[in-house]
Amino acid sequence: MINVAFVCLGNICRSPMAEIIFRDMVEKEGLASGFVITSFGTSDYEEGNPIYPPAQKCLAAHGLNGKHTARCLSLPDVINNDYILVMDSENLFDVLRLTGGKFGEKIFKLCSFTTSPRDVADPWYTRDFERTYFDVVDGCKSFLNYLKKTIL
């Protein structure tokens, strides 16, 4: 079983989008039984809230749906996951601060697996949910290809 957690700031836009997109990808590959896929925020600002409606609308426009309730990342969450995939450099810093710099071997920026490493665009500020969607799809596809080459 491979445990994957996606992480952004509030856990209402990027990380739940990644969770839903990646879950769909592994299901289509027939690999769903080998994964536990979750998402978290580095803050508790949005804890208990559903996915942000414009993010949900963007996913639905691409044929994806899913329920989600925002949760704040804790140290046990980091310990209990094999991969912590953050959306940007600030999230990376926050997770490393939470862990005291430990567990770096399992903490990655999502788009570090792509041919053009970058932060995932934050639609909370850009309002461009499509750009975020395509960043997340690129990162998730690249991450899944990495797993298929190295583990699966």
Residue pairs with C-beta under 8 A, 6 or more apart in sequence:
1 34
1 35
1 36
2 34
2 35
2 36
2 82
2 83
2 147
2 151
3 35
3 36
3 38
3 80
3 81
3 82
3 83
4 22
4 35
4 36
4 37
4 38
4 81
4 82
4 83
4 85
5 37
5 38
5 39
5 40
5 73
5 77
5 78
5 81
5 83
5 84
5 85
6 14
6 15
6 16
6 18
6 19
6 22
6 37
6 38
6 39
6 40
6 85
6 86
6 87
6 110
7 15
7 39
7 40
7 41
7 42
7 73
7 84
7 85
7 86
7 87
7 91
7 95
8 14
8 15
8 39
8 41
8 42
8 86
8 87
8 88
8 91
8 120
8 122
9 41
9 42
9 43
9 45
9 87
9 90
9 91
9 94
9 122
9 124
10 41
10 43
10 45
10 46
10 70
10 124
11 39
11 40
11 41
11 46
11 47
11 70
11 71
11 72
12 41
12 46
12 49
12 50
12 51
12 52
12 55
12 68
12 70
13 51
13 52
13 55
13 122
13 123
13 124
13 129
13 132
14 55
14 87
14 120
14 122
14 123
14 132
14 136
15 39
15 40
15 41
15 87
16 39
16 51
16 55
16 66
16 68
16 70
17 51
17 55
17 58
17 59
17 132
17 133
17 136
18 39
18 85
18 87
18 110
18 120
18 136
18 139
18 140
19 37
19 38
19 39
19 66
19 68
20 59
20 64
20 65
20 66
20 68
21 59
21 64
21 133
21 136
21 137
21 140
22 37
22 140
22 143
22 144
23 32
23 35
23 37
23 66
24 64
25 140
25 141
25 144
26 32
26 34
26 35
26 37
26 144
29 144
31 152
34 152
38 77
38 81
39 68
39 71
40 71
40 72
40 73
40 77
41 47
41 70
41 71
41 72
41 73
42 72
42 73
42 91
42 94
42 95
42 98
43 72
43 94
44 72
46 70
47 70
47 71
47 72
48 69
48 70
49 69
49 70
50 56
50 67
50 68
50 69
50 70
51 59
51 66
51 67
51 68
52 124
54 123
54 127
54 129
55 123
55 129
55 132
56 65
57 129
58 123
58 129
58 130
58 132
58 133
59 65
59 66
59 133
62 133
73 95
73 98
74 98
75 98
75 99
78 84
78 95
78 98
78 99
78 103
78 106
78 107
79 103
81 106
82 106
83 106
83 108
83 143
84 95
84 103
84 106
84 107
84 108
85 108
85 109
85 110
85 139
85 143
86 92
86 95
86 107
86 108
86 109
86 110
87 109
87 110
87 119
87 120
87 122
88 109
88 119
88 120
88 122
89 109
89 119
91 109
92 107
92 109
95 107
96 104
96 107
99 107
109 117
109 119
110 120
110 135
110 136
110 139
110 140
110 143
111 117
111 118
111 119
111 120
111 135
111 138
111 139
111 142
113 139
113 142
113 143
113 145
113 146
114 138
114 139
114 142
115 142
118 135
120 132
120 135
120 136
120 139
121 128
121 131
121 132
121 135
122 132
123 129
123 131
123 132
126 132
